Amino acid sequence: MGDEPSGSHVAFRVRGKTFAWYHGDGRRAINAKAPPGQNEELGREQPERCFIPSYLGPRGWVGLRVDLADTDWEQLESVVVHSYLLVAPKRLGAELLRGAET
């Protein structure tokens, strides 16, 4: 897994595919790929924390703010892990899940 800075953004990739972005301009947020419909659901249910990113949202991505005093770090971890699992090769996803069980 690698990260690639680009101005105030950092891309998190696995095997050349991006599974998360950190945006540090304006509101600080992590954007991650979400299962179908989850991005809209999170944006609707938690509009103060979650949003549909302008360019990535239509492709199923969700933004989670990390600049709030009450950032839900467990939710953020869950969304990023699920994003990784959606993008990573199955073998690497299985390794991540095995590591989480121990």
N, C-alpha and C positions, 0 to 999 in steps of 0.2 A: 504494500500500500504506500502510495506516495502523495506528497502534497506539492503544489506548484503555485507560488505567489504570483500575483498579477496586480500591481497597484495595491489597492486596499482589499483585494479579494484573494482567497486561497482556494484552489481546487483540490479535493481529496479524490484520489483515483485508485482503482484496482485494475491491473492489467490494461492500462490505458483508457479505461472508462471512468467517467466522473460519477461518483455517488453522493457527493456533498460539496457545497460551496460555503465558505465563510465570507460574508460581506461586512466590511467595517466602515463603509461610508454612510453617513446619515444614521439610520437605525442599524444596530449590529444584529446580525442574524445568521443562522445556518439554514441553507436551502438544501433539501434532500428529496430524492425521488420517493414517491409514495405509491402504495397499491391503488388501483383504480377507485376513484371516488373519495379516498381518504383525505386528500388535500382539500377538497371542497367541504367535507364534513368538519375538519379541524378549523378551517377558516370561518365557517358559520358558527360553530359551537364555542370557539375561543378567539374571537376577533381581536382581543387585546394582546394575545400572544402569538397567534398564528395568522398567516396571510398567504394569498396566492401570488407568487412572484410574477412580475410582468411577463418576462420572456419564457420562463420555464414552466409556469403554472399550467398553461394549456397542454403541456406534455406530461402532466401528472406530478409536478413538484409542489412542495409546500415549504413555506418559510417559517421558521420559529425564532422569535426574538430572544437574544441572549443578553440584552442590555437592560432588562427589567430587574428590580430588586427581588421579585418573587419568581425568577426563572425556574421552570420545572425541569431540572437537570435529568431526572429519570425519564420523563417523556422525551426529551431531546435525545438521550441515549437510545431509547427504543426506536425512535423514528430513523436515526442514523444507522443503527444496526439493520433495520428492515430495508433501508435503502441499499446498504451494502449487499444484503442477500439478494435483492432484485437485480443487481448489476454484476456481481462477482460470478466467476465460474462456479458451478455447483460444488466442485471439490473444495474450493476455498471457503465457500459458505458452510459446508459441512464441518470443516476444520474449526471455523469460528464457533459454531454451535457446540461442537464437542468440547472446546475449551471453556465455554460458558457453563457446562454441566459440572466441571470439576471444581 
